[in-house]
């Protein structure tokens, strides 16, 4: 098992300790579980409906810019 040191602001560390205790675990155990869950989630294959939707918008479309323009018009 590997060990890391992660510097956290005092308020974040206090929150992490309090939250993990309320979950019935240590801060270290909580972070280890979160890392494992993230790894497992990222290793799962995409659902078929997501795969079918992949590529339906051309890569040449400036999606983010278009979305910002839409929001600007909508909220103008």
mmCIF file as gemmi writes it, N, C-alpha and C atoms, coordinates in Angstrom:
data_model
loop_
_atom_site.group_PDB
_atom_site.id
_atom_site.type_symbol
_atom_site.label_atom_id
_atom_site.label_alt_id
_atom_site.label_comp_id
_atom_site.label_asym_id
_atom_site.label_entity_id
_atom_site.label_seq_id
_atom_site.pdbx_PDB_ins_code
_atom_site.Cartn_x
_atom_site.Cartn_y
_atom_site.Cartn_z
_atom_site.occupancy
_atom_site.B_iso_or_equiv
_atom_site.pdbx_formal_charge
_atom_site.auth_seq_id
_atom_site.auth_asym_id
_atom_site.pdbx_PDB_model_num
ATOM 1 N N . UNK Axp A 1 ? 0.845 -1.174 0 1 0 ? 1 A 1
ATOM 2 C CA . UNK Axp A 1 ? 0 0 0 1 0 ? 1 A 1
ATOM 3 C C . UNK Axp A 1 ? 0.891 1.237 0 1 0 ? 1 A 1
ATOM 4 N N . UNK Axp A 2 ? 0.532 2.223 -0.78 1 0 ? 2 A 1
ATOM 5 C CA . UNK Axp A 2 ? 1.294 3.464 -0.873 1 0 ? 2 A 1
ATOM 6 C C . UNK Axp A 2 ? 0.725 4.519 0.059 1 0 ? 2 A 1
ATOM 7 N N . UNK Axp A 3 ? 1.566 5.466 0.406 1 0 ? 3 A 1
ATOM 8 C CA . UNK Axp A 3 ? 1.162 6.568 1.272 1 0 ? 3 A 1
ATOM 9 C C . UNK Axp A 3 ? 1.503 7.875 0.585 1 0 ? 3 A 1
ATOM 10 N N . UNK Axp A 4 ? 0.587 8.858 0.696 1 0 ? 4 A 1
ATOM 11 C CA . UNK Axp A 4 ? 0.851 10.193 0.162 1 0 ? 4 A 1
ATOM 12 C C . UNK Axp A 4 ? 0.557 11.222 1.248 1 0 ? 4 A 1
ATOM 13 N N . UNK Axp A 5 ? 1.106 12.392 1.087 1 0 ? 5 A 1
ATOM 14 C CA . UNK Axp A 5 ? 0.809 13.521 1.961 1 0 ? 5 A 1
ATOM 15 C C . UNK Axp A 5 ? 0.149 14.582 1.098 1 0 ? 5 A 1
ATOM 16 N N . UNK Axp A 6 ? -1.012 15.028 1.533 1 0 ? 6 A 1
ATOM 17 C CA . UNK Axp A 6 ? -1.758 16.028 0.771 1 0 ? 6 A 1
ATOM 18 C C . UNK Axp A 6 ? -1.966 17.254 1.649 1 0 ? 6 A 1
ATOM 19 N N . UNK Axp A 7 ? -1.35 18.377 1.305 1 0 ? 7 A 1
ATOM 20 C CA . UNK Axp A 7 ? -1.578 19.579 2.097 1 0 ? 7 A 1
ATOM 21 C C . UNK Axp A 7 ? -2.992 20.116 1.852 1 0 ? 7 A 1
ATOM 22 N N . UNK Axp A 8 ? -3.702 20.399 2.933 1 0 ? 8 A 1
ATOM 23 C CA . UNK Axp A 8 ? -5.061 20.938 2.855 1 0 ? 8 A 1
ATOM 24 C C . UNK Axp A 8 ? -5.173 22.155 3.762 1 0 ? 8 A 1
ATOM 25 N N . UNK Axp A 9 ? -5.974 23.119 3.374 1 0 ? 9 A 1
ATOM 26 C CA . UNK Axp A 9 ? -6.272 24.209 4.303 1 0 ? 9 A 1
ATOM 27 C C . UNK Axp A 9 ? -6.924 23.632 5.566 1 0 ? 9 A 1
ATOM 28 N N . UNK Axp A 10 ? -6.679 24.269 6.703 1 0 ? 10 A 1
ATOM 29 C CA . UNK Axp A 10 ? -7.204 23.759 7.972 1 0 ? 10 A 1
ATOM 30 C C . UNK Axp A 10 ? -8.709 23.543 7.942 1 0 ? 10 A 1
ATOM 31 N N . UNK Axp A 11 ? -9.432 24.475 7.33 1 0 ? 11 A 1
ATOM 32 C CA . UNK Axp A 11 ? -10.899 24.352 7.312 1 0 ? 11 A 1
ATOM 33 C C . UNK Axp A 11 ? -11.345 23.139 6.48 1 0 ? 11 A 1
ATOM 34 N N . UNK Axp A 12 ? -10.64 22.856 5.379 1 0 ? 12 A 1
ATOM 35 C CA . UNK Axp A 12 ? -10.978 21.68 4.566 1 0 ? 12 A 1
ATOM 36 C C . UNK Axp A 12 ? -10.644 20.396 5.311 1 0 ? 12 A 1
ATOM 37 N N . UNK Axp A 13 ? -9.515 20.395 6.024 1 0 ? 13 A 1
ATOM 38 C CA . UNK Axp A 13 ? -9.126 19.219 6.783 1 0 ? 13 A 1
ATOM 39 C C . UNK Axp A 13 ? -10.124 18.95 7.906 1 0 ? 13 A 1
ATOM 40 N N . UNK Axp A 14 ? -10.546 20.005 8.592 1 0 ? 14 A 1
ATOM 41 C CA . UNK Axp A 14 ? -11.532 19.843 9.673 1 0 ? 14 A 1
ATOM 42 C C . UNK Axp A 14 ? -12.846 19.307 9.109 1 0 ? 14 A 1
ATOM 43 N N . UNK Axp A 15 ? -13.267 19.841 7.966 1 0 ? 15 A 1
ATOM 44 C CA . UNK Axp A 15 ? -14.497 19.347 7.337 1 0 ? 15 A 1
ATOM 45 C C . UNK Axp A 15 ? -14.355 17.878 6.965 1 0 ? 15 A 1
ATOM 46 N N . UNK Axp A 16 ? -13.228 17.506 6.356 1 0 ? 16 A 1
ATOM 47 C CA . UNK Axp A 16 ? -13.001 16.121 5.947 1 0 ? 16 A 1
ATOM 48 C C . UNK Axp A 16 ? -13.051 15.188 7.144 1 0 ? 16 A 1
ATOM 49 N N . UNK Axp A 17 ? -12.427 15.571 8.247 1 0 ? 17 A 1
ATOM 50 C CA . UNK Axp A 17 ? -12.438 14.73 9.448 1 0 ? 17 A 1
ATOM 51 C C . UNK Axp A 17 ? -13.858 14.579 9.989 1 0 ? 17 A 1
ATOM 52 N N . UNK Axp A 18 ? -14.592 15.684 10.045 1 0 ? 18 A 1
ATOM 53 C CA . UNK Axp A 18 ? -15.959 15.659 10.579 1 0 ? 18 A 1
ATOM 54 C C . UNK Axp A 18 ? -16.872 14.841 9.657 1 0 ? 18 A 1
ATOM 55 N N . UNK Axp A 19 ? -16.78 15.074 8.363 1 0 ? 19 A 1
ATOM 56 C CA . UNK Axp A 19 ? -17.639 14.372 7.41 1 0 ? 19 A 1
ATOM 57 C C . UNK Axp A 19 ? -17.364 12.872 7.42 1 0 ? 19 A 1
ATOM 58 N N . UNK Axp A 20 ? -16.09 12.507 7.378 1 0 ? 20 A 1
ATOM 59 C CA . UNK Axp A 20 ? -15.753 11.077 7.35 1 0 ? 20 A 1
ATOM 60 C C . UNK Axp A 20 ? -16.168 10.397 8.648 1 0 ? 20 A 1
ATOM 61 N N . UNK Axp A 21 ? -16.032 11.065 9.778 1 0 ? 21 A 1
ATOM 62 C CA . UNK Axp A 21 ? -16.469 10.484 11.052 1 0 ? 21 A 1
ATOM 63 C C . UNK Axp A 21 ? -17.972 10.239 11.031 1 0 ? 21 A 1
ATOM 64 N N . UNK Axp A 22 ? -18.72 11.177 10.466 1 0 ? 22 A 1
ATOM 65 C CA . UNK Axp A 22 ? -20.177 11.003 10.352 1 0 ? 22 A 1
ATOM 66 C C . UNK Axp A 22 ? -20.533 9.827 9.446 1 0 ? 22 A 1
ATOM 67 N N . UNK Axp A 23 ? -19.625 9.47 8.528 1 0 ? 23 A 1
ATOM 68 C CA . UNK Axp A 23 ? -19.839 8.332 7.628 1 0 ? 23 A 1
ATOM 69 C C . UNK Axp A 23 ? -19.333 7.032 8.254 1 0 ? 23 A 1
ATOM 70 N N . UNK Axp A 24 ? -18.766 7.131 9.448 1 0 ? 24 A 1
ATOM 71 C CA . UNK Axp A 24 ? -18.279 5.949 10.135 1 0 ? 24 A 1
ATOM 72 C C . UNK Axp A 24 ? -16.92 5.466 9.668 1 0 ? 24 A 1
ATOM 73 N N . UNK Axp A 25 ? -16.113 6.379 9.171 1 0 ? 25 A 1
ATOM 74 C CA . UNK Axp A 25 ? -14.781 6.002 8.697 1 0 ? 25 A 1
ATOM 75 C C . UNK Axp A 25 ? -13.788 7.103 9.036 1 0 ? 25 A 1
ATOM 76 N N . UNK Axp A 26 ? -12.542 6.87 8.757 1 0 ? 26 A 1
ATOM 77 C CA . UNK Axp A 26 ? -11.511 7.893 8.948 1 0 ? 26 A 1
ATOM 78 C C . UNK Axp A 26 ? -11.4 8.736 7.686 1 0 ? 26 A 1
ATOM 79 N N . UNK Axp A 27 ? -10.71 9.861 7.807 1 0 ? 27 A 1
ATOM 80 C CA . UNK Axp A 27 ? -10.475 10.705 6.631 1 0 ? 27 A 1
ATOM 81 C C . UNK Axp A 27 ? -9.685 9.924 5.59 1 0 ? 27 A 1
ATOM 82 N N . UNK Axp A 28 ? -8.703 9.154 6.056 1 0 ? 28 A 1
ATOM 83 C CA . UNK Axp A 28 ? -7.886 8.354 5.143 1 0 ? 28 A 1
ATOM 84 C C . UNK Axp A 28 ? -8.723 7.292 4.445 1 0 ? 28 A 1
ATOM 85 N N . UNK Axp A 29 ? -9.585 6.628 5.201 1 0 ? 29 A 1
ATOM 86 C CA . UNK Axp A 29 ? -10.45 5.598 4.624 1 0 ? 29 A 1
ATOM 87 C C . UNK Axp A 29 ? -11.431 6.185 3.621 1 0 ? 29 A 1
ATOM 88 N N . UNK Axp A 30 ? -11.966 7.351 3.945 1 0 ? 30 A 1
ATOM 89 C CA . UNK Axp A 30 ? -12.898 8.017 3.039 1 0 ? 30 A 1
ATOM 90 C C . UNK Axp A 30 ? -12.216 8.377 1.728 1 0 ? 30 A 1
ATOM 91 N N . UNK Axp A 31 ? -11.01 8.97 1.816 1 0 ? 31 A 1
ATOM 92 C CA . UNK Axp A 31 ? -10.294 9.353 0.599 1 0 ? 31 A 1
ATOM 93 C C . UNK Axp A 31 ? -9.897 8.132 -0.217 1 0 ? 31 A 1
ATOM 94 N N . UNK Axp A 32 ? -9.499 7.058 0.443 1 0 ? 32 A 1
ATOM 95 C CA . UNK Axp A 32 ? -9.145 5.829 -0.276 1 0 ? 32 A 1
ATOM 96 C C . UNK Axp A 32 ? -10.362 5.278 -1.012 1 0 ? 32 A 1
ATOM 97 N N . UNK Axp A 33 ? -11.526 5.3 -0.366 1 0 ? 33 A 1
ATOM 98 C CA . UNK Axp A 33 ? -12.751 4.814 -1.006 1 0 ? 33 A 1
ATOM 99 C C . UNK Axp A 33 ? -13.125 5.684 -2.202 1 0 ? 33 A 1
ATOM 100 N N . UNK Axp A 34 ? -12.978 6.997 -2.064 1 0 ? 34 A 1
ATOM 101 C CA . UNK Axp A 34 ? -13.293 7.895 -3.171 1 0 ? 34 A 1
ATOM 102 C C . UNK Axp A 34 ? -12.366 7.655 -4.359 1 0 ? 34 A 1
ATOM 103 N N . UNK Axp A 35 ? -11.073 7.444 -4.092 1 0 ? 35 A 1
ATOM 104 C CA . UNK Axp A 35 ? -10.125 7.171 -5.172 1 0 ? 35 A 1
ATOM 105 C C . UNK Axp A 35 ? -10.477 5.866 -5.874 1 0 ? 35 A 1
ATOM 106 N N . UNK Axp A 36 ? -10.821 4.839 -5.107 1 0 ? 36 A 1
ATOM 107 C CA . UNK Axp A 36 ? -11.198 3.544 -5.694 1 0 ? 36 A 1
ATOM 108 C C . UNK Axp A 36 ? -12.467 3.673 -6.534 1 0 ? 36 A 1
ATOM 109 N N . UNK Axp A 37 ? -13.47 4.391 -5.995 1 0 ? 37 A 1
ATOM 110 C CA . UNK Axp A 37 ? -14.716 4.589 -6.738 1 0 ? 37 A 1
ATOM 111 C C . UNK Axp A 37 ? -14.482 5.331 -8.046 1 0 ? 37 A 1
ATOM 112 N N . UNK Axp A 38 ? -13.627 6.348 -8.018 1 0 ? 38 A 1
ATOM 113 C CA . UNK Axp A 38 ? -13.323 7.11 -9.235 1 0 ? 38 A 1
ATOM 114 C C . UNK Axp A 38 ? -12.651 6.21 -10.263 1 0 ? 38 A 1
ATOM 115 N N . UNK Axp A 39 ? -11.664 5.427 -9.814 1 0 ? 39 A 1
ATOM 116 C CA . UNK Axp A 39 ? -10.972 4.522 -10.741 1 0 ? 39 A 1
ATOM 117 C C . UNK Axp A 39 ? -11.947 3.537 -11.363 1 0 ? 39 A 1
ATOM 118 N N . UNK Axp A 40 ? -12.816 2.948 -10.531 1 0 ? 40 A 1
ATOM 119 C CA . UNK Axp A 40 ? -13.776 1.968 -11.043 1 0 ? 40 A 1
ATOM 120 C C . UNK Axp A 40 ? -14.758 2.609 -12.018 1 0 ? 40 A 1
ATOM 121 N N . UNK Axp A 41 ? -15.2 3.818 -11.707 1 0 ? 41 A 1
ATOM 122 C CA . UNK Axp A 41 ? -16.144 4.514 -12.585 1 0 ? 41 A 1
ATOM 123 C C . UNK Axp A 41 ? -15.511 4.819 -13.939 1 0 ? 41 A 1
ATOM 124 N N . UNK Axp A 42 ? -14.274 5.274 -13.933 1 0 ? 42 A 1
ATOM 125 C CA . UNK Axp A 42 ? -13.605 5.624 -15.18 1 0 ? 42 A 1
ATOM 126 C C . UNK Axp A 42 ? -13.242 4.401 -16.012 1 0 ? 42 A 1
ATOM 127 N N . UNK Axp A 43 ? -13.159 3.231 -15.388 1 0 ? 43 A 1
ATOM 128 C CA . UNK Axp A 43 ? -12.825 2.01 -16.114 1 0 ? 43 A 1
ATOM 129 C C . UNK Axp A 43 ? -14.055 1.329 -16.714 1 0 ? 43 A 1
ATOM 130 N N . UNK Axp A 44 ? -15.249 1.735 -16.271 1 0 ? 44 A 1
ATOM 131 C CA . UNK Axp A 44 ? -16.468 1.135 -16.825 1 0 ? 44 A 1
ATOM 132 C C . UNK Axp A 44 ? -16.671 1.596 -18.262 1 0 ? 44 A 1
ATOM 133 N N . UNK Axp A 45 ? -17.154 0.703 -19.114 1 0 ? 45 A 1
ATOM 134 C CA . UNK Axp A 45 ? -17.447 1.13 -20.487 1 0 ? 45 A 1
ATOM 135 C C . UNK Axp A 45 ? -18.639 2.093 -20.508 1 0 ? 45 A 1
ATOM 136 N N . UNK Axp A 46 ? -18.644 2.944 -21.51 1 0 ? 46 A 1
ATOM 137 C CA . UNK Axp A 46 ? -19.761 3.874 -21.664 1 0 ? 46 A 1
ATOM 138 C C . UNK Axp A 46 ? -21.028 3.103 -22.021 1 0 ? 46 A 1
ATOM 139 N N . UNK Axp A 47 ? -22.178 3.575 -21.54 1 0 ? 47 A 1
ATOM 140 C CA . UNK Axp A 47 ? -23.441 2.925 -21.913 1 0 ? 47 A 1
ATOM 141 C C . UNK Axp A 47 ? -23.666 3.004 -23.426 1 0 ? 47 A 1
ATOM 142 N N . UNK Axp A 48 ? -24.364 2.013 -24.006 1 0 ? 48 A 1
ATOM 143 C CA . UNK Axp A 48 ? -24.588 1.99 -25.46 1 0 ? 48 A 1
ATOM 144 C C . UNK Axp A 48 ? -25.24 3.262 -26.003 1 0 ? 48 A 1
ATOM 145 N N . UNK Axp A 49 ? -26.173 3.851 -25.25 1 0 ? 49 A 1
ATOM 146 C CA . UNK Axp A 49 ? -26.831 5.065 -25.749 1 0 ? 49 A 1
ATOM 147 C C . UNK Axp A 49 ? -25.861 6.234 -25.826 1 0 ? 49 A 1
ATOM 148 N N . UNK Axp A 50 ? -24.886 6.278 -24.955 1 0 ? 50 A 1
ATOM 149 C CA . UNK Axp A 50 ? -23.869 7.334 -25.022 1 0 ? 50 A 1
ATOM 150 C C . UNK Axp A 50 ? -22.957 7.085 -26.22 1 0 ? 50 A 1
ATOM 151 N N . UNK Axp A 51 ? -22.566 5.842 -26.409 1 0 ? 51 A 1
ATOM 152 C CA . UNK Axp A 51 ? -21.721 5.512 -27.562 1 0 ? 51 A 1
ATOM 153 C C . UNK Axp A 51 ? -22.418 5.84 -28.875 1 0 ? 51 A 1
ATOM 154 N N . UNK Axp A 52 ? -23.728 5.587 -28.955 1 0 ? 52 A 1
ATOM 155 C CA . UNK Axp A 52 ? -24.472 5.901 -30.187 1 0 ? 52 A 1
ATOM 156 C C . UNK Axp A 52 ? -24.486 7.394 -30.453 1 0 ? 52 A 1
ATOM 157 N N . UNK Axp A 53 ? -24.495 8.203 -29.39 1 0 ? 53 A 1
ATOM 158 C CA . UNK Axp A 53 ? -24.556 9.66 -29.553 1 0 ? 53 A 1
ATOM 159 C C . UNK Axp A 53 ? -23.183 10.264 -29.856 1 0 ? 53 A 1
ATOM 160 N N . UNK Axp A 54 ? -22.134 9.502 -29.65 1 0 ? 54 A 1
ATOM 161 C CA . UNK Axp A 54 ? -20.782 10.008 -29.873 1 0 ? 54 A 1
ATOM 162 C C . UNK Axp A 54 ? -20.592 10.383 -31.34 1 0 ? 54 A 1
ATOM 163 N N . UNK Axp A 55 ? -20.103 11.589 -31.544 1 0 ? 55 A 1
ATOM 164 C CA . UNK Axp A 55 ? -19.783 12.025 -32.896 1 0 ? 55 A 1
ATOM 165 C C . UNK Axp A 55 ? -20.944 12.628 -33.67 1 0 ? 55 A 1
ATOM 166 N N . UNK Axp A 56 ? -22.12 12.818 -33.035 1 0 ? 56 A 1
ATOM 167 C CA . UNK Axp A 56 ? -23.241 13.373 -33.794 1 0 ? 56 A 1
ATOM 168 C C . UNK Axp A 56 ? -23.083 14.876 -34.024 1 0 ? 56 A 1
ATOM 169 N N . UNK Axp A 57 ? -22.223 15.511 -33.246 1 0 ? 57 A 1
ATOM 170 C CA . UNK Axp A 57 ? -21.91 16.919 -33.468 1 0 ? 57 A 1
ATOM 171 C C . UNK Axp A 57 ? -20.52 16.988 -34.063 1 0 ? 57 A 1
ATOM 172 N N . UNK Axp A 58 ? -20.403 17.659 -35.162 1 0 ? 58 A 1
ATOM 173 C CA . UNK Axp A 58 ? -19.121 17.768 -35.851 1 0 ? 58 A 1
ATOM 174 C C . UNK Axp A 58 ? -18.068 18.39 -34.942 1 0 ? 58 A 1
ATOM 175 N N . UNK Axp A 59 ? -16.858 17.905 -35.033 1 0 ? 59 A 1
ATOM 176 C CA . UNK Axp A 59 ? -15.751 18.444 -34.254 1 0 ? 59 A 1
ATOM 177 C C . UNK Axp A 59 ? -15.437 19.875 -34.675 1 0 ? 59 A 1
ATOM 178 N N . UNK Axp A 60 ? -15.926 20.283 -35.843 1 0 ? 60 A 1
ATOM 179 C CA . UNK Axp A 60 ? -15.677 21.631 -36.335 1 0 ? 60 A 1
ATOM 180 C C . UNK Axp A 60 ? -16.621 22.662 -35.716 1 0 ? 60 A 1
ATOM 181 N N . UNK Axp A 61 ? -17.63 22.214 -34.993 1 0 ? 61 A 1
ATOM 182 C CA . UNK Axp A 61 ? -18.563 23.127 -34.338 1 0 ? 61 A 1
ATOM 183 C C . UNK Axp A 61 ? -17.911 23.655 -33.068 1 0 ? 61 A 1
ATOM 184 N N . UNK Axp A 62 ? -17.936 24.962 -32.897 1 0 ? 62 A 1
ATOM 185 C CA . UNK Axp A 62 ? -17.391 25.583 -31.689 1 0 ? 62 A 1
ATOM 186 C C . UNK Axp A 62 ? -18.481 25.526 -30.625 1 0 ? 62 A 1
ATOM 187 N N . UNK Axp A 63 ? -18.63 24.373 -30.014 1 0 ? 63 A 1
ATOM 188 C CA . UNK Axp A 63 ? -19.736 24.114 -29.092 1 0 ? 63 A 1
ATOM 189 C C . UNK Axp A 63 ? -19.796 25.057 -27.915 1 0 ? 63 A 1
ATOM 190 N N . UNK Axp A 64 ? -18.684 25.261 -27.255 1 0 ? 64 A 1
ATOM 191 C CA . UNK Axp A 64 ? -18.691 26.115 -26.079 1 0 ? 64 A 1
ATOM 192 C C . UNK Axp A 64 ? -19.01 27.561 -26.459 1 0 ? 64 A 1
ATOM 193 N N . UNK Axp A 65 ? -18.397 28.025 -27.529 1 0 ? 65 A 1
ATOM 194 C CA . UNK Axp A 65 ? -18.657 29.395 -27.991 1 0 ? 65 A 1
ATOM 195 C C . UNK Axp A 65 ? -20.123 29.555 -28.402 1 0 ? 65 A 1
ATOM 196 N N . UNK Axp A 66 ? -20.648 28.586 -29.125 1 0 ? 66 A 1
ATOM 197 C CA . UNK Axp A 66 ? -22.047 28.627 -29.551 1 0 ? 66 A 1
ATOM 198 C C . UNK Axp A 66 ? -22.976 28.644 -28.347 1 0 ? 66 A 1
ATOM 199 N N . UNK Axp A 67 ? -22.656 27.852 -27.343 1 0 ? 67 A 1
ATOM 200 C CA . UNK Axp A 67 ? -23.476 27.812 -26.132 1 0 ? 67 A 1
ATOM 201 C C . UNK Axp A 67 ? -23.453 29.15 -25.406 1 0 ? 67 A 1
ATOM 202 N N . UNK Axp A 68 ? -22.272 29.767 -25.303 1 0 ? 68 A 1
ATOM 203 C CA . UNK Axp A 68 ? -22.183 31.073 -24.657 1 0 ? 68 A 1
ATOM 204 C C . UNK Axp A 68 ? -22.976 32.125 -25.419 1 0 ? 68 A 1
ATOM 205 N N . UNK Axp A 69 ? -22.926 32.084 -26.742 1 0 ? 69 A 1
ATOM 206 C CA . UNK Axp A 69 ? -23.717 33.01 -27.556 1 0 ? 69 A 1
ATOM 207 C C . UNK Axp A 69 ? -25.202 32.797 -27.303 1 0 ? 69 A 1
ATOM 208 N N . UNK Axp A 70 ? -25.623 31.548 -27.253 1 0 ? 70 A 1
ATOM 209 C CA . UNK Axp A 70 ? -27.029 31.229 -26.978 1 0 ? 70 A 1
ATOM 210 C C . UNK Axp A 70 ? -27.452 31.788 -25.628 1 0 ? 70 A 1
ATOM 211 N N . UNK Axp A 71 ? -26.612 31.593 -24.595 1 0 ? 71 A 1
ATOM 212 C CA . UNK Axp A 71 ? -26.953 32.093 -23.268 1 0 ? 71 A 1
ATOM 213 C C . UNK Axp A 71 ? -27.014 33.618 -23.24 1 0 ? 71 A 1
ATOM 214 N N . UNK Axp A 72 ? -26.096 34.267 -23.962 1 0 ? 72 A 1
ATOM 215 C CA . UNK Axp A 72 ? -26.093 35.726 -24.015 1 0 ? 72 A 1
ATOM 216 C C . UNK Axp A 72 ? -27.387 36.245 -24.627 1 0 ? 72 A 1
ATOM 217 N N . UNK Axp A 73 ? -27.841 35.613 -25.715 1 0 ? 73 A 1
ATOM 218 C CA . UNK Axp A 73 ? -29.101 36.018 -26.353 1 0 ? 73 A 1
ATOM 219 C C . UNK Axp A 73 ? -30.281 35.706 -25.451 1 0 ? 73 A 1
ATOM 220 N N . UNK Axp A 74 ? -30.258 34.564 -24.82 1 0 ? 74 A 1
ATOM 221 C CA . UNK Axp A 74 ? -31.374 34.138 -23.976 1 0 ? 74 A 1
ATOM 222 C C . UNK Axp A 74 ? -31.563 35.063 -22.789 1 0 ? 74 A 1
ATOM 223 N N . UNK Axp A 75 ? -30.454 35.515 -22.211 1 0 ? 75 A 1
ATOM 224 C CA . UNK Axp A 75 ? -30.551 36.328 -20.995 1 0 ? 75 A 1
ATOM 225 C C . UNK Axp A 75 ? -30.337 37.811 -21.243 1 0 ? 75 A 1
ATOM 226 N N . UNK Axp A 76 ? -30.405 38.208 -22.507 1 0 ? 76 A 1
ATOM 227 C CA . UNK Axp A 76 ? -30.212 39.631 -22.829 1 0 ? 76 A 1
ATOM 228 C C . UNK Axp A 76 ? -31.455 40.439 -22.521 1 0 ? 76 A 1
